[in-house]
């Protein structure tokens, strides 16, 4: 029997009320589960507005220890109820440190662990270095009941190293929760196609399906462009959302077929790790 | 004054007569130079047919020591005459070893050095592991009179590590001579879009223009699909050839503008080499 997996990406706008935001994700998760989705990806930091637009200490109050985070305590039971895997993006506090983190909940409600965003952006409208300490967990893959998945967080999606590392750890699908939109200081720059091309590149170079979920909405003039998608292991779009639609998109992949494709291409046979020293800081 | 660079990719069919093949490249190089091109990229192994379709010892006779290779001795003077940089793909013999190699000739005719293809494919129609020892030079960038360029060879183009390594060495443009076409044992598989997507991914993830030159023609049923292209540092096509056209395509990039874009994106600021140990064989 084919080892198929149905994936879904969620897309919505989020506001100041964390409870309402969680309810939005719950509603869409139920819809996607009804459609047969087994792994359901909400956007990055759906707990609130994308607060990194500015540098304001008030937002530190919305960070919680990861196991007690309201997003986790509310949605882990939902994962169990629906029998779906949920990679949940959260703003995490650990003692005096704050991280942009992700908790993966398995289809039986078990919390599989924590990943902390490795690559932290910084620039007008995306002032993440003010809030988040760079992640110290290293890249993570999660052995869920429906397959081994790798999850990066937003900015991680631009780094081929992150995708490759998760693949070398055995990931069968890559997921990227995201919050990306317009550039306040450069209104003519639309990054949507670059955003898609970078991850499509990971799909092709690693022969792996890639799913990305982005928010929508106008947050004080910063317009998030949605465009959530899933590409197959050749980079073809198999789910594709508009820039402003709320809802979910789902697609089914055959993990055994992808595995055969990957072996057939031979990229992992032909890698030359002994020549890659530059990538880890060597010369 | 803007530090602009005009690039060209050459596209043609090649047959058994090495002298005729060199003449074809010379003709197209002159045309591209007349159009203002400063770096002109011919396809991979244009010295003859793509002989790796089969495993046949007769082809070893077409390898030469790199400085004495007929392609190099014929075209280095042309580079000088026209004042153009030529990255030249050759079948190299070094004592008992054979390599899929590249010699870069500067715009004054100086031979800058040798790169040996790091990643060697193998499969139906592309039996390169029979002929070529995996390259031992490591990745190379070339300080030419018109900018620092990185050149990979064909299969190298599928590996994000190769692109990243050349970027970390200061490459300002990436070039990939190629020989790719139909799959003899899988006629329904058309790799053209994957081929472009992988390199477009490198362009976006490294904020760098990428140029690829491929051959055309039907070689005993193996159809090479041309489609040579240049993308800018955001992955937009700025030169784009058909699947069957002979000729060249050229585009101009502003290296200072690209440099500013790259710094602005911050990918090289935010890399985490200490987390990339997996890529070099660590755990």
Interface residues (C-beta under 8 A of the other chain):
Chain A: X118 X119 X120 X121 X122 X123 X134 X138 X139 X155 X158 X159 X160 X161 X163 X164 X165 X168 X169 X193 X194 X197 X198 X200 X201 X202 X203 X204 X205 X234 X235 X236 X264 X265 X266 X267 X269 X270 X271 X272 X273 X274 X275 X276 X277 X278 X279 X280 X281
Chain B: X118 X119 X120 X121 X122 X123 X134 X138 X139 X155 X158 X159 X160 X161 X163 X164 X165 X168 X169 X193 X194 X197 X198 X200 X201 X202 X203 X204 X205 X234 X235 X236 X264 X265 X266 X267 X269 X270 X271 X272 X273 X274 X275 X276 X277 X278 X279 X280 X281 X282
